[in-house]
Amino acid sequence: MTEVRKMFDTKALVPAITSIVLMRTITNELVPHELLHFFQSGIHHLFRQFSAQFTIVIEEFQGMARNQVFEAAEIYLGTKATVSADRVKVSKSEDHKNLSFNIDRNEEVSDVFEGVSVKWKLICISVDSSRIRHYDHESPSVAEIRSYEITFHKKHKNKIFDSYLPYVMEVAKKIKQGNVAVKIHSNEYNSWSHEPVKFNHPMSFNTLAIDEKLQREIVNDLDKFVKAKEFYRRTGKAWKRGYLLYGPPGTGKSSLIAAMANYLNYDIYDLDLTDVIDNKCLRQLLLRMSNRSILVIEDIDCTINLQNREKDEEVVDNGSNKMTLSGLLNAVDGLWSCCGEEHIIVFTTNHKERLDPALLRPGRMDKQIHLSYCNFYAFKQLAINYLCISEHELYEKIEQLLGQVEVTPAEIAEELTKDVDATEILQDLIKFLQTKKMIKEEIKNEENYNDEEQELGRENI
């Protein structure tokens, strides 16, 4: 025990410490600084040679701009943080649909990519705020520099650079696109509104009341469009697609647009042509649309008097509005239409026959969708939406009547909103359909009677 005390006796340590200090002083005085630095660098290099680990540093800023790789890593790691990190941060902005998770400073997150183990770490260094003020003009009080470190076995370096980091970027892009709330923009005074409105329409393809086969066809077409970036580039076409929705009023044209926007998570640009002065202003409006958006022009046949191109005079003066059909066609399908990506253009009309054939050709109206009267499948979806039932003993009678009358989904929906029980609602709906059937038969009988009278009159002549 006495020997142990001697070993840790302060007096016994003094000579040893003095010797170390003396040796260091002699080394600094006798060995040139350059040689000493070279020796230390060699030692570090030797350690790196024997180390099996490789580290990539991703700094938050690149000059004055935010590093996109850092931003992507932050989003990507949010999906991993709650699984492998011990401490996470959570946030949500008004423009986002879901909560966002991030790893906290100096926390580590593990990931595996194609059998390769990767470790991420968020490094935060506190510094004088004046040194980093140029990074963030809005927050000069920020007092830390952030970066991510990715560590992995150096034999996987090529896979990490060539495959893993692009994968992280792509996943982050999809997460970001899916989490941003859809907004609807309107035009006024030849520009889009500065403060778009958050699009809270709840319609989706799960609740949309249209024909089952047609719905599946539309969803498949949208999926194909979103995945076709390389196809459009290879074929030299602008990455856009035009839809014409036509049919009687109340058949769900606006509801379909809402379902498309929510499905794709695309912003909506609702274009009122009556508020566009001329062709130049129309072109500027389209150029200011963001990528991944839907341009909607409703009731194209009656919003303004777009003269048919076969007429002698093409320019139409609608008060202060001087637009041409050619101007509209060039805006949606000319050279300027290539200045954005992932644009969907939707025209709606109740009277397809009134439209100029030039507006209907492929490339402008790639897909024409006829929204007709309510069939039994659409009715069942409405019943699920409004009554929360999928089967009922009265369904057979309703299916029979729907095959005999023309009724819109909007009319059916109105009948299903009554504040009574489901059976009574369906009974009232049957009465409503029977009344429409009777009116249809009376009109038909009257038409037949008039035809017979005309035929008899011709015979008498």
C-alpha positions as CSV (number, residue, x, y, z in Angstrom):
1,M,0.0,0.0,0.0
2,T,2.9,2.3,0.8
3,E,4.4,1.6,-2.6
4,V,1.2,2.6,-4.3
5,R,1.2,5.9,-2.4
6,K,4.7,6.6,-3.6
7,M,3.8,6.0,-7.2
8,F,1.1,8.7,-7.0
9,D,3.0,11.0,-4.8
10,T,3.1,14.5,-6.3
11,K,6.8,14.9,-5.5
12,A,7.5,11.7,-7.4
13,L,5.7,13.0,-10.5
14,V,7.6,16.3,-10.6
15,P,10.8,15.0,-12.1
16,A,8.9,13.1,-14.8
17,I,6.8,16.1,-15.8
18,T,9.9,18.3,-15.9
19,S,11.7,15.8,-18.2
20,I,8.7,15.8,-20.6
21,V,8.6,19.5,-20.7
22,L,12.3,19.7,-21.3
23,M,12.2,17.2,-24.1
24,R,9.4,19.0,-25.8
25,T,11.3,22.3,-25.5
26,I,14.5,20.8,-26.9
27,T,12.5,19.3,-29.8
28,N,10.8,22.6,-30.7
29,E,14.1,24.4,-30.6
30,L,16.4,21.9,-32.4
31,V,13.9,20.4,-34.9
32,P,12.8,22.8,-37.6
33,H,9.1,23.5,-37.6
34,E,8.7,22.4,-41.2
35,L,10.3,19.1,-40.4
36,L,8.2,18.6,-37.3
37,H,5.0,19.4,-39.3
38,F,6.1,16.9,-42.0
39,F,6.8,14.3,-39.4
40,Q,3.3,14.8,-37.8
41,S,1.6,14.7,-41.2
42,G,3.4,11.5,-42.0
43,I,2.2,9.9,-38.8
44,H,-1.4,11.0,-39.5
45,H,-1.1,9.7,-43.1
46,L,0.3,6.4,-41.8
47,F,-2.7,6.0,-39.5
48,R,-5.1,6.8,-42.5
49,Q,-3.3,4.2,-44.6
50,F,-4.0,1.5,-42.0
51,S,-7.5,2.7,-41.2
52,A,-10.3,0.8,-42.9
53,Q,-12.8,3.7,-42.6
54,F,-13.6,6.5,-45.0
55,T,-15.4,9.7,-44.1
56,I,-17.4,12.1,-46.3
57,V,-18.1,15.6,-44.9
58,I,-21.2,17.4,-46.1
59,E,-21.2,21.0,-45.0
60,E,-24.5,22.9,-44.7
61,F,-23.4,25.9,-46.9
62,Q,-21.6,26.2,-50.1
63,G,-20.4,29.8,-50.1
64,M,-23.6,31.8,-49.4
65,A,-25.9,29.1,-50.8
66,R,-27.3,26.2,-48.9
67,N,-25.8,22.8,-49.9
68,Q,-28.5,20.7,-51.6
69,V,-26.8,17.5,-50.5
70,F,-27.0,18.7,-46.8
71,E,-30.6,19.6,-47.3
72,A,-31.4,16.2,-48.8
73,A,-29.5,14.4,-46.1
74,E,-31.5,16.3,-43.5
75,I,-34.8,15.1,-45.0
76,Y,-33.6,11.6,-45.6
77,L,-32.3,11.1,-42.1
78,G,-35.6,12.2,-40.8
79,T,-37.0,8.8,-41.9
80,K,-34.2,7.1,-39.9
81,A,-34.0,9.2,-36.9
82,T,-36.9,7.7,-34.9
83,V,-35.4,4.2,-35.5
84,S,-31.8,4.4,-34.6
85,A,-31.1,7.8,-32.9
86,D,-31.4,8.3,-29.2
87,R,-32.4,12.0,-29.5
88,V,-34.5,13.5,-32.2
89,K,-36.0,17.0,-33.0
90,V,-39.5,17.3,-34.3
91,S,-41.1,20.2,-36.2
92,K,-44.0,21.2,-38.5
93,S,-44.5,24.2,-40.7
94,E,-47.8,25.5,-42.1
95,D,-46.8,24.5,-45.6
96,H,-46.2,20.9,-44.6
97,K,-48.7,18.1,-44.2
98,N,-46.8,15.9,-41.7
99,L,-44.4,16.2,-38.8
100,S,-40.7,16.4,-39.7
101,F,-38.0,14.6,-37.7
102,N,-34.3,15.4,-37.5
103,I,-31.4,14.0,-35.6
104,D,-30.0,16.3,-32.9
105,R,-26.4,17.6,-32.8
106,N,-23.7,15.0,-32.4
107,E,-26.2,12.2,-32.7
108,E,-25.4,9.2,-34.9
109,V,-27.8,7.3,-37.2
110,S,-27.0,3.9,-38.8
111,D,-28.2,3.0,-42.3
112,V,-27.7,0.0,-44.6
113,F,-27.6,0.3,-48.4
114,E,-27.3,-2.8,-50.5
115,G,-25.6,-4.6,-47.7
116,V,-23.2,-1.7,-47.0
117,S,-23.3,-0.3,-43.4
118,V,-23.2,3.5,-43.2
119,K,-23.0,5.8,-40.1
120,W,-24.2,9.4,-40.2
121,K,-23.3,12.0,-37.6
122,L,-24.5,15.6,-37.3
123,I,-21.5,17.8,-36.3
124,C,-22.2,21.2,-34.8
125,I,-19.4,23.6,-34.0
126,S,-20.1,26.7,-32.0
127,V,-18.3,29.8,-33.3
128,D,-18.5,33.6,-33.1
129,S,-21.7,34.6,-34.9
130,S,-19.8,37.3,-36.8
131,R,-17.8,34.6,-38.6
132,I,-20.9,33.0,-40.1
133,R,-23.2,36.0,-40.5
134,H,-22.8,35.9,-44.2
135,Y,-24.4,32.4,-44.3
136,D,-27.8,33.4,-43.0
137,H,-28.8,37.1,-43.4
138,E,-32.1,36.5,-41.6
139,S,-30.6,35.0,-38.5
140,P,-27.3,36.8,-37.7
141,S,-27.4,35.4,-34.2
142,V,-26.8,31.8,-35.3
143,A,-23.7,30.6,-33.6
144,E,-22.9,27.2,-35.0
145,I,-21.7,25.6,-38.2
146,R,-23.3,22.3,-39.1
147,S,-22.2,19.4,-41.2
148,Y,-22.9,15.7,-41.7
149,E,-20.2,13.1,-41.6
150,I,-20.8,9.8,-43.4
151,T,-18.5,7.0,-42.3
152,F,-18.2,3.6,-44.0
153,H,-15.6,1.0,-45.1
154,K,-13.4,2.6,-47.7
155,K,-13.8,-0.4,-50.1
156,H,-17.4,0.7,-50.7
157,K,-16.3,4.3,-51.7
158,N,-17.4,3.9,-55.3
159,K,-20.8,2.5,-54.4
160,I,-21.4,5.3,-51.9
161,F,-20.5,8.1,-54.4
162,D,-22.2,6.5,-57.4
163,S,-25.3,4.9,-55.9
164,Y,-26.0,5.7,-52.3
165,L,-25.7,9.5,-52.4
166,P,-27.9,9.8,-55.6
167,Y,-30.3,7.5,-53.8
168,V,-30.5,9.7,-50.8
169,M,-31.1,12.7,-53.0
170,E,-33.9,11.0,-54.9
171,V,-35.6,9.7,-51.7
172,A,-35.4,13.2,-50.1
173,K,-36.9,14.8,-53.3
174,K,-39.9,12.5,-53.1
175,I,-40.4,13.0,-49.4
176,K,-40.2,16.8,-49.8
177,Q,-42.7,16.8,-52.7
178,G,-45.1,14.5,-50.9
179,N,-45.0,16.6,-47.7
180,V,-45.7,20.0,-49.1
181,A,-49.3,21.0,-48.9
182,V,-51.1,21.6,-52.2
183,K,-52.0,25.3,-52.9
184,I,-54.3,26.9,-55.4
185,H,-53.3,30.0,-57.3
186,S,-55.6,32.4,-59.1
187,N,-54.7,35.1,-61.6
188,E,-55.5,38.8,-61.1
189,Y,-54.2,41.8,-63.0
190,N,-52.1,39.6,-65.3
191,S,-50.2,37.9,-62.5
192,W,-50.7,35.1,-60.1
193,S,-51.8,36.0,-56.6
194,H,-48.9,36.6,-54.3
195,E,-50.4,34.6,-51.5
196,P,-51.9,31.3,-52.8
197,V,-54.5,29.6,-50.8
198,K,-53.9,26.3,-49.1
199,F,-56.0,23.7,-51.0
200,N,-58.0,21.9,-48.4
201,H,-60.3,20.0,-50.8
202,P,-60.6,16.4,-49.3
203,M,-61.5,14.7,-52.6
204,S,-59.3,11.7,-53.5
205,F,-59.6,8.8,-55.9
206,N,-60.8,6.7,-52.9
207,T,-63.9,8.9,-52.6
208,L,-64.4,10.0,-56.2
209,A,-67.7,8.8,-57.6
210,I,-67.0,7.9,-61.2
211,D,-67.0,4.7,-63.2
212,E,-64.5,2.1,-61.8
213,K,-62.8,1.3,-65.1
214,L,-62.5,5.0,-66.0
215,Q,-61.0,5.8,-62.6
216,R,-58.4,3.1,-62.9
217,E,-57.5,4.3,-66.4
218,I,-57.0,7.9,-65.2
219,V,-54.8,6.8,-62.2
220,N,-52.6,4.6,-64.5
221,D,-52.3,7.5,-67.0
222,L,-51.1,9.9,-64.2
223,D,-48.6,7.3,-62.9
224,K,-47.2,6.8,-66.3
225,F,-46.9,10.6,-66.9
226,V,-45.0,11.2,-63.6
227,K,-42.5,8.4,-64.4
228,A,-41.9,9.4,-68.0
229,K,-39.3,12.2,-67.6
230,E,-36.7,10.3,-69.6
231,F,-39.2,9.3,-72.2
232,Y,-40.2,13.0,-72.9
233,R,-36.5,14.0,-73.1
234,R,-35.6,11.2,-75.4
235,T,-38.5,11.9,-77.8
236,G,-37.9,15.7,-77.7
237,K,-41.3,16.5,-76.2
238,A,-42.2,19.0,-73.4
239,W,-42.9,17.1,-70.2
240,K,-46.6,18.0,-70.0
241,R,-50.0,16.4,-70.6
242,G,-53.3,17.8,-71.6
243,Y,-56.7,16.6,-70.4
244,L,-60.2,17.6,-71.6
245,L,-63.0,16.8,-69.1
246,Y,-66.4,17.0,-70.7
247,G,-69.9,16.0,-69.9
248,P,-73.1,17.4,-68.4
249,P,-73.0,19.7,-65.4
250,G,-72.7,17.9,-62.0
251,T,-70.9,14.9,-63.3
252,G,-67.7,15.5,-61.2
253,K,-65.3,17.5,-63.4
254,S,-64.1,19.8,-60.6
255,S,-64.0,16.8,-58.2
256,L,-61.8,14.9,-60.6
257,I,-59.4,17.9,-60.8
258,A,-59.2,18.0,-57.0
259,A,-58.5,14.2,-56.8
260,M,-55.7,14.6,-59.4
261,A,-54.1,17.4,-57.5
262,N,-54.2,15.6,-54.2
263,Y,-53.0,12.3,-55.8
264,L,-50.0,14.0,-57.5
265,N,-49.5,16.6,-54.8
266,Y,-49.4,19.2,-57.5
267,D,-50.3,22.9,-57.0
268,I,-53.4,24.1,-59.0
269,Y,-53.2,27.3,-61.1
270,D,-56.8,28.3,-61.8
271,L,-56.7,30.5,-64.9
272,D,-59.6,32.9,-65.5
273,L,-59.2,33.9,-69.2
274,T,-61.5,36.9,-68.7
275,D,-58.9,38.5,-66.6
276,V,-56.1,38.1,-69.1
277,I,-55.5,41.1,-71.3
278,D,-53.7,39.6,-74.3
279,N,-51.6,36.8,-75.6
280,K,-48.4,38.2,-74.2
281,C,-49.8,38.3,-70.7
282,L,-51.1,34.7,-71.0
283,R,-47.7,33.5,-72.0
284,Q,-46.1,35.3,-69.0
285,L,-48.6,33.7,-66.6
286,L,-47.8,30.2,-67.9
287,L,-44.1,30.9,-67.6
288,R,-44.5,31.8,-63.9
289,M,-46.1,28.5,-63.0
290,S,-44.0,26.2,-60.8
291,N,-43.0,22.8,-61.9
292,R,-45.3,19.9,-60.8
293,S,-48.5,21.8,-61.2
294,I,-51.9,21.7,-62.9
295,L,-53.2,24.5,-65.1
296,V,-57.0,24.5,-65.0
297,I,-59.1,26.4,-67.5
298,E,-62.8,25.7,-66.8
299,D,-65.7,26.0,-69.2
300,I,-63.3,26.8,-72.1
301,D,-66.3,27.1,-74.4
302,C,-67.9,30.0,-72.7
303,T,-65.4,31.9,-70.5
304,I,-64.5,34.3,-73.4
305,N,-65.3,34.4,-77.1
306,L,-62.3,32.7,-78.6
307,Q,-63.0,32.9,-82.3
308,N,-62.8,29.7,-84.3
309,R,-59.6,29.8,-86.4
310,E,-61.7,29.2,-89.6
311,K,-63.2,32.6,-89.2
312,D,-61.8,35.6,-91.1
313,E,-61.2,37.7,-88.0
314,E,-59.3,35.9,-85.2
315,V,-58.7,38.6,-82.7
316,V,-61.7,39.1,-80.4
317,D,-62.1,42.2,-78.3
318,N,-63.9,41.2,-75.1
319,G,-63.9,44.6,-73.5
320,S,-60.3,45.0,-72.3
321,N,-59.5,41.4,-73.3
322,K,-57.7,40.9,-76.6
323,M,-56.8,37.2,-76.9
324,T,-56.7,34.8,-79.8
325,L,-57.2,31.1,-80.1
326,S,-53.8,30.9,-81.7
327,G,-52.3,32.7,-78.7
328,L,-53.9,30.1,-76.4
329,L,-52.8,27.2,-78.5
330,N,-49.2,28.5,-78.7
331,A,-49.1,29.1,-75.0
332,V,-50.1,25.5,-74.1
333,D,-48.4,23.7,-77.0
334,G,-45.8,26.1,-78.6
335,L,-42.1,26.7,-78.0
336,W,-42.9,28.5,-74.7
337,S,-44.6,25.4,-73.3
338,C,-41.2,23.7,-72.9
339,C,-40.1,26.2,-70.2
340,G,-41.5,24.2,-67.4
341,E,-41.6,20.5,-66.3
342,E,-44.4,18.2,-65.1
343,H,-47.2,20.4,-66.2
344,I,-50.7,19.0,-66.5
345,I,-53.2,21.2,-68.4
346,V,-56.9,20.6,-67.8
347,F,-59.7,22.1,-69.8
348,T,-63.3,21.5,-68.9
349,T,-66.5,22.0,-70.9
350,N,-70.1,21.0,-70.9
351,H,-70.2,21.1,-74.7
352,K,-67.3,19.5,-76.4
353,E,-68.9,20.0,-79.9
354,R,-68.5,23.8,-79.5
355,L,-64.7,23.6,-79.3
356,D,-62.4,24.3,-82.3
357,P,-60.9,21.0,-83.6
358,A,-57.4,22.6,-83.3
359,L,-57.8,22.6,-79.6
360,L,-58.7,18.9,-79.5
361,R,-55.8,17.4,-81.3
362,P,-53.2,15.2,-79.5
363,G,-50.5,17.2,-77.9
364,R,-53.0,19.7,-76.6
365,M,-55.7,17.4,-75.4
366,D,-53.8,14.1,-75.0
367,K,-56.6,12.5,-73.1
368,Q,-60.3,13.3,-73.5
369,I,-62.4,12.1,-70.5
370,H,-66.1,11.9,-70.8
371,L,-67.8,12.2,-67.4
372,S,-71.3,10.9,-67.8
373,Y,-74.3,10.2,-65.6
374,C,-74.2,8.3,-62.4
375,N,-73.9,4.5,-62.7
376,F,-74.4,1.9,-59.9
377,Y,-70.6,1.8,-59.1
378,A,-70.5,5.6,-58.6
379,F,-73.7,5.4,-56.5
380,K,-72.1,2.9,-54.2
381,Q,-69.2,5.1,-53.7
382,L,-71.5,8.0,-52.9
383,A,-73.4,5.8,-50.4
384,I,-70.1,4.9,-48.7
385,N,-69.1,8.6,-48.5
386,Y,-72.4,9.9,-47.2
387,L,-74.1,7.0,-45.5
388,C,-71.1,4.9,-44.5
389,I,-72.8,1.7,-45.9
390,S,-71.6,-0.6,-48.7
391,E,-74.6,-2.9,-49.0
392,H,-78.4,-2.6,-48.5
393,E,-81.5,-4.5,-49.5
394,L,-82.7,-1.6,-51.6
395,Y,-79.6,-1.5,-53.8
396,E,-81.0,-3.9,-56.3
397,K,-84.0,-1.6,-57.0
398,I,-81.7,1.4,-57.2
399,E,-79.3,-0.3,-59.7
400,Q,-82.3,-1.1,-61.9
401,L,-83.5,2.5,-61.9
402,L,-80.1,3.9,-62.6
403,G,-80.0,1.9,-65.8
404,Q,-83.2,3.5,-66.9
405,V,-82.7,7.2,-66.1
406,E,-80.1,9.9,-66.5
407,V,-79.1,11.4,-63.2
408,T,-75.9,13.1,-62.2
409,P,-73.7,12.3,-59.2
410,A,-74.5,15.8,-57.9
411,E,-78.2,15.0,-57.9
412,I,-77.6,11.7,-56.1
413,A,-75.4,13.4,-53.5
414,E,-78.1,16.0,-52.8
415,E,-80.6,13.2,-52.0
416,L,-78.1,11.4,-49.7
417,T,-77.5,14.5,-47.5
418,K,-80.9,14.4,-45.8
419,D,-80.9,14.2,-42.0
420,V,-82.7,10.8,-41.6
421,D,-81.6,7.2,-41.4
422,A,-80.1,5.3,-44.3
423,T,-83.1,3.2,-45.2
424,E,-85.4,6.3,-45.4
425,I,-82.8,8.1,-47.5
426,L,-82.6,5.2,-50.0
427,Q,-86.4,5.0,-50.1
428,D,-86.6,8.7,-50.9
429,L,-83.9,8.2,-53.6
430,I,-86.0,5.5,-55.2
431,K,-89.0,7.8,-55.3
432,F,-86.8,10.5,-56.9
433,L,-85.5,8.1,-59.5
434,Q,-89.0,6.8,-60.3
435,T,-90.2,10.4,-60.8
436,K,-87.3,11.1,-63.2
437,K,-88.2,7.9,-65.0
438,M,-91.9,8.9,-65.3
439,I,-90.9,12.4,-66.6
440,K,-88.6,10.8,-69.2
441,E,-91.4,8.5,-70.4
442,E,-93.8,11.3,-70.7
443,I,-91.4,13.4,-72.7
444,K,-90.7,10.4,-74.9
445,N,-94.4,9.7,-75.4
446,E,-95.0,13.4,-76.3
447,E,-92.1,13.3,-78.8
448,N,-93.6,10.1,-80.4
449,Y,-97.0,11.8,-80.5
450,N,-95.6,14.8,-82.3
451,D,-93.8,12.6,-84.8
452,E,-97.0,10.7,-85.5
453,E,-98.9,14.0,-86.0
454,Q,-96.2,15.3,-88.4
455,E,-96.3,12.0,-90.3
456,L,-100.1,12.1,-90.5
457,G,-99.9,15.7,-91.8
458,R,-97.5,14.8,-94.6
459,E,-99.8,11.9,-95.6
460,N,-102.8,14.2,-95.8
461,I,-100.8,16.6,-98.0
